[in-house]
Amino acid sequence: MESLIRSVYGRADAEYVIKKSRFIATVCEVKSEDEASAFIDEVKKKYWDARHNCSAYQVGPGGRFQRSSDDGEPAGTAGRPILEVLKKQGLTNTAIVVTRYFGGIKLGASGLIRAYSHTAALGLEVADIAVYTPFTILKATVAYPLVSTMERFVPDHGGTITDRQFAADVTFTMEVPQDEAAPFAAALTDTTSGRVTCQKTGTLVKPVVSG
């Protein structure tokens, strides 16, 4: 299977203070460069009184589209370190803005790099992470005596029941991770001694979220 897209899910923020400078990371899932730019502008308006709002994003499979901005900090001390954090964690469709309220004490180039990198990492640490995973949609029609078997089997084998249609028999619609669909269907047929077979009706990609 091709590499799955990993991104933050929703938004998150974190804060870091060093030598009286306050750094605030705001992270957000974005699906395009336009969304990333709009998010960055939004954060800049929110923290309009900050000395710097440095940013980076990756968008598209493999982080195809990348941008970073030092927003007035010395070149290479802010935007690029934030982008490197995204790369290191293998995240795309993700934008980060690190806002700095200057505390009056200079950090030096190496200190700025560490501060912006650390703050960006803190923001990702508290964010939910989504892996966009392909699922196979399966349907199976069963007699009523097998309903309880289906209700146990599907979640126990990594599937999700998304619909039940009750008529002379019961038709279950299920979503199963694509890589597991074939063994899932085979195991269901085996468990029910051949009384239940699955029909593939489609595919979809959806986020599987972890904290």
C-alpha positions in Angstrom: 0.0 0.0 0.0 1.2 3.5 -0.7 2.2 5.7 2.2 -0.8 6.9 4.2 -1.3 10.6 4.8 -0.7 11.6 8.5 -1.8 15.0 9.7 -3.0 16.8 12.8 -6.7 16.5 13.3 -8.5 19.7 14.1 -6.5 22.3 16.1 -4.3 22.4 19.1 -2.0 24.9 20.9 0.8 24.9 23.4 3.0 27.5 25.1 6.6 27.7 26.1 8.4 30.4 28.0 12.2 30.9 28.0 14.2 33.9 29.2 10.9 35.9 29.5 10.0 35.3 25.8 6.7 33.7 25.4 6.2 31.3 22.5 2.8 30.0 21.5 2.3 27.2 19.0 -1.0 27.0 17.1 -1.3 23.9 14.9 -4.1 23.1 12.4 -5.1 20.6 9.8 -5.2 22.2 6.3 -6.1 20.6 3.0 -4.6 23.1 0.6 -2.1 25.9 0.4 -5.0 28.4 0.4 -6.3 26.9 3.6 -2.8 27.1 5.1 -2.4 30.8 4.1 -5.8 31.6 5.5 -5.0 29.9 8.8 -1.7 31.7 9.1 -3.4 35.1 8.5 -6.0 34.2 11.1 -3.4 33.6 13.7 -1.5 36.7 12.8 -4.7 38.7 13.4 -5.3 37.0 16.7 -1.8 37.8 17.9 -1.5 41.1 16.1 0.5 42.6 19.0 3.2 39.9 19.0 6.7 40.6 17.7 6.8 37.6 15.4 4.3 35.0 14.0 6.6 32.5 12.3 5.1 29.6 10.4 5.5 26.5 8.3 3.3 24.0 6.5 3.3 20.9 4.4 0.4 20.0 2.1 -0.2 17.1 -0.1 1.1 13.5 -0.3 4.7 13.4 1.0 4.5 17.1 1.9 4.7 18.0 -1.7 4.0 21.7 -1.1 6.1 23.3 1.6 6.5 26.9 2.9 8.1 28.5 5.9 8.4 32.1 7.1 10.8 33.6 9.7 8.5 36.7 10.0 11.3 39.0 10.9 13.5 36.7 12.9 17.0 36.1 11.6 17.0 34.0 8.5 16.7 30.3 9.1 16.1 30.5 12.9 12.3 30.1 13.0 10.3 29.0 9.9 12.8 26.3 8.8 13.1 24.7 12.2 9.3 24.5 12.5 9.2 22.9 9.0 11.8 20.4 10.1 9.6 19.3 13.0 6.8 18.6 10.6 9.2 16.6 8.4 10.7 14.6 11.3 7.2 13.6 12.5 6.1 12.7 9.0 3.1 15.0 9.0 1.5 16.7 6.0 -1.7 18.7 5.5 -0.5 20.5 8.6 0.3 24.1 9.4 2.0 25.5 12.5 2.3 29.1 13.6 4.7 29.9 16.5 4.0 33.3 17.9 6.7 35.1 19.9 6.2 37.8 22.5 9.7 39.1 23.0 10.8 39.2 26.7 13.7 41.6 26.3 16.5 39.0 26.4 18.1 37.9 23.2 18.3 34.2 22.7 20.9 34.1 19.9 20.5 32.1 16.6 21.0 28.7 18.2 18.6 29.6 21.1 15.9 30.7 18.6 16.2 27.5 16.6 15.8 25.5 19.8 12.9 27.6 21.0 10.9 27.5 17.8 11.6 23.8 17.3 10.6 22.9 20.8 7.4 25.0 20.8 6.3 23.5 17.5 7.0 20.0 18.9 5.0 20.8 22.0 2.0 21.9 19.8 2.1 18.6 17.9 2.5 16.6 21.2 -0.9 17.8 22.4 -2.6 17.5 19.0 -4.7 14.6 17.8 -3.0 12.9 14.9 -5.0 11.4 12.1 -3.9 8.7 9.7 -6.1 8.8 6.6 -6.8 5.1 6.0 -8.5 3.4 3.1 -11.5 1.2 4.0 -13.5 -1.3 2.1 -17.3 -1.2 2.4 -18.9 -4.6 2.7 -22.5 -5.8 2.8 -23.8 -9.1 4.1 -27.4 -10.3 4.4 -28.1 -12.8 7.2 -31.0 -14.6 8.8 -32.2 -13.3 12.1 -30.6 -16.2 14.2 -27.2 -14.9 13.0 -27.7 -11.3 14.0 -26.1 -11.7 17.4 -23.1 -13.5 15.8 -22.6 -10.5 13.4 -22.9 -8.0 16.2 -20.0 -9.8 18.0 -17.9 -10.8 15.1 -17.6 -7.4 13.3 -16.1 -5.3 16.0 -14.0 -8.3 17.3 -12.4 -8.5 13.8 -11.6 -4.8 13.3 -14.7 -3.8 11.4 -17.5 -1.2 12.1 -21.2 -1.7 11.5 -22.5 1.4 9.8 -26.0 0.4 8.9 -28.6 -2.4 9.5 -31.6 -2.9 7.2 -34.3 -5.1 8.7 -36.6 -7.0 6.3 -37.2 -10.8 5.8 -33.5 -11.0 6.6 -31.0 -8.4 8.0 -28.5 -6.6 5.8 -25.4 -5.3 7.5 -23.2 -2.6 6.0 -19.7 -2.6 7.4 -16.4 -0.7 7.0 -13.2 -2.7 7.2 -9.6 -1.5 6.8 -8.7 -2.3 3.2 -5.8 -4.5 4.0 -8.0 -6.6 6.3 -11.1 -6.9 4.1 -10.2 -10.2 2.4 -9.2 -12.1 5.6 -12.2 -10.5 7.4 -14.7 -11.8 4.8 -13.0 -15.3 4.8 -13.2 -15.5 8.6 -16.8 -14.5 8.6 -17.7 -17.1 6.1 -15.8 -19.7 8.1 -17.3 -18.6 11.4 -20.8 -19.0 10.1 -20.1 -22.3 8.3 -20.6 -20.7 4.9 -24.0 -19.2 5.7 -22.7 -15.6 5.4 -20.7 -14.1 2.5 -19.7 -10.5 2.0 -20.1 -8.3 -1.0 -17.8 -5.4 -1.6 -19.9 -2.3 -2.5 -17.3 0.5 -2.4 -14.3 2.1 -0.8 -13.6 5.2 1.2 -10.7 7.0 3.0 -11.3 8.4 6.4 -9.2 9.6 9.4 -8.2 7.2 12.1 -7.5 9.5 15.0 -5.1 9.0 18.0 -4.3 11.5 20.7 
